[in-house]
Amino acid sequence: MYKERNKDDLKKRLARIEGQIRGINRMIDEDRYCIDILNQIAAARAALSKVGMLLLKSHMRGCVTSAIKEERSEQAIDELMDVLTKFVR
């Protein structure tokens, strides 16, 4: 899995994203300009994508590497490809 330092970083990033989402909700309540809301949505999506990439990197360095060493590479690659297909949609 990922190291404690990485876990703390991921949790901080997710807390910021949570704040961004609350801010978007508030903007909608306040009838803010649509373009401003869309820009905030784009920023939140980019931040969430970054969290996903960090998790993928950690998974590849940890779980996939272990699976290859244990001669379970085909299974690990299939699993990784499935999740990448979902992630890039």
N, C-alpha and C positions, 0 to 999 in steps of 0.2 A: 504494500500500500504506500501511501505517501508519508513523508516525515512530518513530525509535529509542527515544524516551522512552516512547511507548505500548507498544512491544515489551517494554521492560524491565518496565513495570507488569504487562503480561499474563503474563510469565514468573514474576514474583514471586507473582502471584495463583494461577497454576497450581501453583507449588511449595507454597503453603499448602494448596491443595486436595489435593494429593498427600499431604501430611502428615495432613490430615483423614481421608483414606481409610485410610492406615496406622493411624491411631488407631481407626477403626471396626473394622478387622480385629482389632486388639489387644483391643478391647472384647468382640468375639465370642469370642475365645480365652479371655478372662477370665470368660465367662458373665455379663457385666454385664446390668443390668436392661434389658429390651426397649425400654421407652419412652426411656431414655437413648440407646440406639443409634439408634432411629428419629429422635430429635431431631438427632443428629449427621448422619444421612443427609440430613435436610431442610436442614440448614445447608450441607452440601457441595453439594447440588443447587442451592441458592440462589446459592452462590458461583460455581458453574459457569455458571449462567444469566447472572450478571453479566458473566462473561468473554465469553460469547456476545453479549450486548448491546453490549459495548464493541467487539467485532469487527464487528458489524453497523453500528454507528455509523460506524466508520472506513471500512468498505466503501462506505457510502452517501455519505460526504463525499468519498471519493477516487475509487473505481472508477465508481460510478454517476454522479457528477457529470461525470467525464471522458467517459463513454459518451454522456451527454446532449449535451455540447458537440460530440462527434464524430458526432452524429446517429445514434447506436445506442441510443436510449432504449428502444425496444420490447424489444430483446434484453436489455438491462440490467434492465428492470422484470420481464420474465418470469423471468429468473434469480433476481432478488431475491424474487419471490413464491414460487418453488419452494423456496428455502432457508428462507424464513419459515414456510411450511407445515410443513416438517420440524422447524423449531426450536420451534414452539409446541405440538407434540404432547406 
